[in-house]
Amino acid sequence: MIANIKTIENVTIITLDDGKANVFSPTMISEFNSLLDQVPTNKGSLLIYGREGMFSAGFDLKVMMSGAEPAVNMVRSGFKMLQRVFSFPRPVVASCTGHAIALGAFLLCSSDYRIGVKGDYKIGANELRNNMIVPTPILEIAKFKLTKSHKQRALLNAEMYAIEDAIEPGYLDEIVDADKIYDIALEKAKDLATLAHPQYNETKMLDQEDVIKKISNGIEQIKDVVAR
């Protein structure tokens, strides 16, 4: 297993740990989706936790470069996974335990509250530095969370932010010491778990309605995502 799940009180915790860079390969995406299926949608909250020093380095570039068909299939499934997190019926807390690159940064943007760990780590979308475009699905998710003054820098300029500078652009909501991140993230998830159902989900749906339509249409149109 490269991802695992457990429950503490009313919080479901999914931990990503492939022992390396936590890349989203087809296997990681499949495992994450399977675990997401087990998270209650009518109560509680979800906490997504990375491994020490690495939240996620994004898509598996080996698959990305292996050919158009496997790359498109992986990217489409990865974007559907992000959409599930973004629109999840209960609150989602992301614990950014280290670097969050490309899809890792967009997973932060898909979450409702993001807590980062102090340290020499980077967060950012480097697609344009790897000869890739930023497709509509993740562009819309990023635009929804990133501040207006940083959209150009973060998306088109592919700027990488030190984790302690990642609150202003909108990647994170809070930064804490490494030895406190688990406890603080869990307490935040416990607090958000008390939000009313179904009122929370209904409000979230109203807030995201237009964006979800654009994300869904963008996923269906994905054809060429491999590096040129």
C-alpha positions in Angstrom: 0.0 0.0 0.0 1.2 3.5 -0.8 -1.7 5.1 0.9 -3.6 4.1 4.1 -6.6 5.1 6.0 -7.7 5.3 9.6 -10.3 7.0 11.7 -9.9 9.0 14.9 -13.2 10.1 16.5 -15.1 11.8 13.6 -12.0 12.4 11.4 -11.0 10.1 8.6 -7.2 10.3 7.9 -5.7 9.3 4.5 -1.9 9.2 4.6 0.1 9.3 1.4 3.5 7.5 1.7 5.1 5.7 -1.2 8.5 6.0 0.5 9.7 8.4 -2.1 8.1 11.5 -3.7 4.5 10.6 -3.3 3.9 10.8 -7.0 0.4 10.2 -8.3 0.9 7.2 -10.6 -2.1 5.3 -11.8 -1.6 3.0 -8.8 -1.6 5.8 -6.3 -4.6 7.4 -7.9 -6.5 4.1 -7.8 -5.6 3.5 -4.1 -6.5 7.1 -3.2 -9.9 6.8 -4.9 -10.5 3.5 -3.2 -9.8 5.0 0.2 -11.9 8.1 -0.6 -14.8 5.7 -1.2 -14.6 4.7 2.4 -14.8 8.2 3.8 -18.3 9.1 5.2 -20.0 11.8 3.2 -22.7 12.6 5.7 -20.6 13.3 8.8 -17.1 14.1 10.0 -14.2 15.4 8.0 -11.3 14.2 5.9 -7.6 14.8 6.7 -5.1 14.2 3.9 -1.6 13.7 5.4 1.7 13.5 3.5 5.0 11.8 4.4 7.7 13.6 6.3 9.4 16.1 3.9 7.0 15.4 1.0 3.3 16.1 0.5 3.4 15.2 -3.2 5.7 15.8 -6.2 2.7 15.6 -8.6 2.1 13.2 -11.5 4.4 10.3 -12.2 6.6 11.7 -15.0 7.7 8.3 -16.1 4.1 7.5 -17.1 3.7 11.0 -18.5 6.6 10.4 -20.9 5.7 6.9 -21.8 3.2 7.8 -24.5 0.1 9.9 -25.2 -2.5 7.2 -24.2 -1.1 6.3 -20.8 -0.3 9.9 -20.0 -3.8 11.1 -20.9 -5.5 8.3 -19.0 -3.4 9.0 -15.9 -4.0 12.8 -16.1 -7.7 12.4 -16.7 -8.1 10.1 -13.7 -5.9 12.4 -11.6 -8.1 15.4 -12.4 -11.2 13.4 -11.6 -9.6 12.6 -8.3 -8.9 16.3 -7.6 -12.5 17.1 -8.5 -13.7 14.6 -5.9 -11.6 16.2 -3.2 -12.5 19.7 -4.3 -16.2 19.0 -4.2 -16.2 16.5 -1.3 -19.4 16.8 0.7 -17.5 17.1 4.0 -14.6 19.4 5.0 -11.2 18.4 3.8 -8.0 19.4 5.6 -4.6 19.0 3.9 -1.5 18.6 6.0 1.4 19.7 3.8 4.3 17.9 5.4 6.9 19.1 2.9 7.2 19.8 -0.8 4.0 20.2 -2.8 4.7 20.4 -6.5 2.4 20.5 -9.5 -0.5 18.1 -8.8 0.6 18.2 -5.1 0.1 22.0 -5.1 -3.3 21.5 -6.8 -4.3 19.0 -4.2 -3.7 21.7 -1.6 -5.9 24.0 -3.7 -8.6 21.3 -3.8 -8.8 21.1 0.0 -10.8 23.3 2.3 -8.1 24.1 4.9 -4.4 23.7 4.3 -1.7 23.5 7.0 2.0 23.6 6.1 5.1 22.6 8.0 8.0 24.9 8.6 11.1 23.9 6.8 13.1 24.3 3.6 10.3 23.2 1.3 8.7 24.5 -1.9 5.1 24.7 -3.2 4.2 25.6 -6.7 3.0 24.7 -10.2 6.0 24.0 -12.5 4.1 22.7 -15.5 5.2 25.5 -17.8 8.8 24.9 -16.9 8.4 21.2 -18.0 6.9 22.1 -21.4 3.4 21.3 -20.3 0.3 23.5 -20.3 -1.9 24.0 -17.2 -5.2 22.4 -18.4 -8.6 23.8 -17.6 -9.5 21.5 -14.7 -6.6 22.4 -12.5 -6.5 25.9 -13.8 -10.0 26.4 -12.5 -9.2 24.8 -9.1 -6.1 27.0 -8.7 -8.0 30.2 -9.7 -10.6 29.4 -7.2 -8.1 29.3 -4.3 -5.1 31.5 -5.4 -5.2 35.2 -4.7 -5.7 37.5 -7.7 -2.4 39.2 -7.2 -0.5 36.0 -7.4 -2.3 34.1 -10.2 0.1 35.4 -12.9 3.2 34.5 -10.8 1.9 31.2 -9.6 0.4 29.8 -12.8 1.9 31.6 -15.9 5.3 32.4 -14.3 5.5 29.0 -12.7 6.9 30.5 -9.5 7.9 28.2 -6.7 7.2 29.5 -3.3 9.0 28.8 -0.1 6.5 27.0 2.2 6.7 29.9 4.7 5.7 32.3 1.9 2.8 30.2 0.6 0.0 31.8 2.7 -0.2 35.0 0.7 -0.6 33.4 -2.7 -3.3 31.1 -1.3 -1.7 27.7 -1.3 -1.8 27.5 2.5 -3.9 28.8 5.4 -1.5 28.2 8.3 2.1 27.2 8.9 3.2 25.3 12.0 6.3 23.6 13.5 7.1 20.1 12.3 6.5 18.5 15.7 3.1 20.0 16.0 1.6 19.6 12.5 -0.2 16.3 13.1 -1.9 17.4 16.3 -2.8 20.8 14.9 -4.2 19.4 11.7 -6.2 16.7 13.6 -7.7 19.4 15.9 -8.6 21.5 12.9 -10.2 18.5 11.2 -12.1 17.7 14.4 -13.4 21.2 14.6 -14.6 21.2 11.0 -16.2 17.8 11.5 -18.8 19.6 13.7 -20.2 21.6 10.8 -23.8 20.8 10.0 -24.9 18.2 7.5 -26.3 18.6 4.8 -26.0 22.4 5.1 -22.3 22.3 4.7 -22.5 20.4 1.5 -25.4 22.4 0.1 -23.5 25.6 0.7 -20.3 24.2 -0.9 -22.3 23.1 -4.0 -23.7 26.6 -4.4 -20.2 28.1 -4.0 -18.6 25.8 -6.5 -21.4 25.3 -9.1 -19.9 27.2 -12.0 -16.4 26.0 -11.4 -17.4 22.3 -11.2 -19.0 22.7 -14.7 -15.8 24.1 -16.1 -13.7 21.4 -14.5 -16.0 18.6 -15.8 -16.0 20.0 -19.3 -12.2 20.4 -19.2 -11.7 16.8 -18.1 -13.7 15.5 -21.1 -11.6 17.6 -23.5 -8.2 16.5 -22.3 -6.3 14.9 -25.2 -2.7 16.2 -25.3 -1.0 16.6 -22.0 2.4 15.1 -22.7 5.5 17.3 -23.0 6.1 18.7 -26.4 
